[in-house]
Amino acid sequence: MPTADLIRRIPWLVVICAIALLAIGLSGIARADELSEGPDLFSKQITWAFVSLPGLALAFAIPYRTWKPLGHLLFLASLPLLIVVLFMEKRGGARCWIQLGFFDLQPSEFVKLTYILVLAQYLMYRDNFLKVAGLFAPFVLTLIPLALILLEPDLGTALLFVPVLFAMLFTAGARWRHLVCVALLGVAISPVFWMKMSAEQKSRIRALLTQVDGGPNPGGDRRHQHQSKVVLSLGGLEGSEFSGPKIDDPRAYRLSNSQTDFVFCLIGERWGFIGATFTLLLYLVFFALGLRIAAKTREPFGRLIAVGIVTLWATQTIINTGMTVGLLPVIGITLPLMSYGGSSLLMAAISLGLLLNVGARPGYEVAGEPFLFD
């Protein structure tokens, strides 16, 4: 396809939404820098944004169908990183990063994307999911990274694989009774995952059921959720950017991991209820446009990639914003394109490049039913 035609076919509304979300996230990180005495993470995040651009460009430039035969190889190549990370030094009670000196690599961020690729490669053939036995492979593909990530332990990232699996199975056309079987298998092994959770993770889940609104900070594992709601409420309707801070005491704004897990609180504090609502609407528009790309794509591999990426981002957004307002337990998960982090932003840029890739090359080689027989 000529370059001019390819550029013309880019879903530019998706690009505009992504740029707007990145800019809002940067404003939240900048606000966190103002309220803390830590390092200048705003400048670092801008640097990572520019570093991520080649990844986005490469993911878009190479036709996505080129990755079809490589999905399983990329997935297998990324799994050893989840084993290596288990031997790293703990940070914040978990081993999630491989220290490379100039850069801390978070392998789970890249495994999420290679998982989508290998699952799309498997599910693009009808014979692989129309029988119950055919669902064994996707279940194992999900279980392996999920279990390794739980060992770090990183409950938030591990939970993302389940909705992605179901969304891609549903898109491929798996039968409802087979999906119910997979769900029952998941329920059957859930006690094992509960036993493998750390004491802190279990405590955070219990803290959700005993949270208290208002009053002094209760401490313990309830302190994060209590303080996140306090900081979010300080924004009021318009936010401190327009109406000024409500409290002069900087201690009222202190929030652990404010630039990563709780960046949405800083956005709400800086831009108020209006800004927080606008941010959520931007995400909704982005997800709707992503599903529209999937619906217009007749090529099965591309459709599954688009659905997987949109489901992954939507699940992250729901969990992250839900835990900041007290609707879900604090399990540590980033907000796509907005939270601080090099691995997170690079993965988001590559995922965005793949989504734009599918949108610009919808494919018309499949007539009638969009999924093939092996």
N, C-alpha and C positions, 0 to 999 in steps of 0.2 A: 504494500500500500504506500503511495507517495506520502512524503512527510507532511505536505500541506493538508492533505485529506485526513491524515492521522490526527494532526493538531486540531483540525476543525471538528473532529468527532469526539474530542475529549469532553466529558461531562463537566463543564466549567462550573456549574452550580455546586458540585461536590467539592471542587477546588476552593471556591469562595467560602463555603462552610468550614472547610478544614483550616484555611488561613485565619478566619475569624475566631475559631476555637483556640488555635495556637496563640493568637494575640491576647485573648482573654486570659488564657493560662499564664502567659508571661506577666500580665498585670497582677495576677494573684501571687506569683512568685516574687515580683517586685515589692508587693505589699508585705509579704512575709519577711523580706530582707529589711524593710523599714522597721518592723516591729521586733526584730531579733538583733542580736549582736554577733551572729554567725558570719560565715563567708558570703561573698557576693555570688549567690546562686543564679541571679537574674542574668548576669553576663555569661556565666557558664552555659545556661540553657540556650541563650542566643547562639553561642558557639556551636552547641550540639545541633541546633536547628540547621545551621549552614553545613555542618558535617553530614547531616542526614540527607541533604538534598541529592548528592550523587546516588545514594541508595534508592531514593524515590525515582530518580531519572532512569536508573538501570532497570528497576522493577517494571517501569512503564515501557521502556524502549524495546526490551526483548519480548517478542510475542509470547503470551502466557502459555500457549500450547507447547512451547519449547520445553516447559518444565514437566510435561506429562510423564515422560519415562524416568524422570529424576526424583519424583516425589519420595519414593521409598528410600532412595539413597541419601537424600538430604535429611530425612527423618532419622535414619540409622546413624548418620554422622553426628547428629545433634544430641542423641541420647547419652553418649559417653560423657558429655559435658555435665549432665545432671549427676553423674557418679563422681566426677572430679570435684564438683562443688561441695560434696559431702565431707571432703577432707580439708576444706578451707577453715580458716579461723571464724568463729562465730561473731556476728555483728547484730546487736539488738536481739539476741537470743536465737538467731537463725543463721544458717549457712546458705545464703542465696547468691553470693557473688564470688567470682574468681578474680583475685587481685592481680592485675597486669602492670602495676606501677602507675602508668599514665592514665589507666582506664580500668574501672571495675565492671567486668562482664557479668550480666545476669542471664545465665543460659535458658532459664524458663521462658524468657521473653521470646527467644528465637524458636524454641521447641513448639510454642503455640502456633507459630506460622507454618513450620514444617509438618506439624500434625494435620493442619487443614489441607496442605498439599497432598499428603499421602492418603488421607481419607477421601479426598476428591478423586484421586487416581483410582482408588478401589471402588468407590460407589458409582462411577460413571458407567459401569456395566451392570445391566439389570440382573444377570444371573448371580451377582454377588450379594444381593440383598432381598431377593424375592423368597428365599427360603430361610427358615430359622437358623439352620446351620451356617448360612452365609453371614449371619450377624455376629458370629463368634469372633471373626477377625477384627471388625471395628471395635468390638468390646475390649479385646486384648490390646489393640492399638491405643485405646483410651486409658486402660488400666495401668499400662507400663509407665508413661510419664506422670500420670496422676499419683501413683504410689511413690515414685522417686521424689517428686516435688513435696509430697507430704512428709518425707523423711528430713527435709531441710530444717525445720518444717515451714511450709508456706501454704496455709489452708486456702487463702484467697485465690491464688493462681491455680491451685489444684481444682477448685470448684468450677473454673471456667470451662474445662474440657467437657463436662456433662451436657450443658445446653447446646454447645457447638455440635456434639455428636447427634443429639436428637434432631436439631434443626436440619442438619445435612442429610440424615436418614429420611426425614419427612420430605425434604425437597427431592431426594432421589426417587421417592415413591414407595418406600418400605410400607408394608401392611401394618395397620393399626395394632392388630393382635401381636405382631412381632415386636413392635415398639413397647407394648405393655410387658412383654417377656423381658426385654432389656431393662425396663424400669424395675421390674420385680427382682432381677438379678442385682441391680444396684442397691435396692433396699435390703436384700439378703446379706450383702457384704458390708453395709453401712456400720454395723457394730465393730467390725475390724478397723475401719477408719477412725471410729471414735476412740478405740483403744490406742491407736497409733498417734493420736493428737497429743500435743504437749499439754502440760498442766495449765500453761498460760492461755492456750487456745480454748480449752474447755472452760476456763474461768471467764473468758470474754463472751462466750456464748451464754453462760449463766448470767453475766452482768446485764445482758440485754433485757432479761426478764425481771430484773430488780432495779432498773434505772429510776432515778428520781429527778424530776424537773424542778428548777429553781433551788434557792438556798446555796449553802456552801458546797464546794466540791467534795463528793463523798470519798475520794481517794480510791486506791486499789485499781482494779481493771475497769471500774466505772468512770474513772476520772477523764479518760480520753473522750468518751461519748458525751459526758456532761460538759466538758470544756468546748467541744466542737459546736454544740448547740448554743453555748453562751456567745462564742465568737460570731457565729452566723447571725444570731439575733441582734448583735451590736450594729449591724448594717442598717437596720430599719428598712424603710421603704426605698430611700434614694441612695444610701450608702455613705460612708465617710468621705468619699471623693467629692461629694457635692454638699453634704450637710455637716461635715467635720466629724471627728471622733466623738463618741458619746461619753467615753471615760478617758481621763488623762493618764491614769495609772497603766503603764505598759504591761504590768503583770496580768491584767485582765485579758490580754490578747495572747498570752503564751499558750502554745499548742504544739505538742510533739508531732514531728513529721508533717508540719503544716504545708511544706512545699510539695509533698508527695501524696500521701494518703488523704490529707485534709485540705488540699488546695481549693476545693469548692467552698469551704468555710471562708477562706480569705477573699474569694471572689464575691461571696454574699456580703461580707463585711465592707468591702471596698465599693461595690456597685449596688448593694442593697437587694431587696426583694425583686425589684425590676430587673436588675442585672442577672441575678441568679435564674429567674424565670426565662429571660432571653437566652441564657446559656443552654438551658434544658430544651428550649424550642429549637435552637440550632442543631443540637444532637438529634432531635426527632426528625428534622428536615434531612439531615445527613443520612440517617438510617432509612428513611423513606426513599431517598434517591438511590441508596445502595441496593435496596430490594427491587427498585424499578430496573436497575441495571441487570440484576439477576433474572427478572421476569422477561426482559427483552433479549436475553442471551439464549440462543437455541443450542449452543454447544455445551454439552453436559459438564465438562471439566471446568469451564469458565463460570457456569451458573453456580456450581457447588462452591467454588472459591469465593465468589461474591457473597453467597449466603453465609459461609463460614466466617468471613471477616466481619460482616455486619453483626452477626450473632455474638461474636467475641467482643466487639466494641460495645454493643448494647448491654451485654451482661456486665461488663466492667463498669459501665456508667450507672446501671441500676444498683449494683452492689456498693459502689463508692459513694454515690449520693445518698443511698439508703442508710448507710452506716453513719454518715455525718449528721443526719437528722433523727437518729435513734430508732429507725425502723428495722435495721439489720445489725447483727453483731459486728464489732470492729475486728476485721480479719486481715486488714492490710492489703489494699489493692489500689492500683493507680487509675487515674482518670485519663483516657486516651487523648493524646495531643496536648494535654494541659498540665499534668503532673511533671515535676522535675525528675530527670533521670536520662542518662545517655542511652542505655539499652532500650528503655521504654520508648523514647522518642524515635530512635533509629528503627525499631520494629514497627512503630506506627507509620513512619514514612514509607517503609518498604511495603507494608500492607496497603497503604493508600495508593502507592504506585501500581500494585497488582489490581486493585479495584478499578482504577482509571484505565488500566490496560484492558481489562475485560469490557469496560464500558465503551472503549474506542474500537474494540475488535469483537463485536458480539458473535460473529460466526454464523454461517448459514448452511453448513454442510449437512445438518441433520434435518430431514423432512419428517413431518408428523410428530411422533413421540420423540421427546428430546433426549431420551437415554437409550443407550445401545446395548445389544447383546454381545457378549464376549465371543 
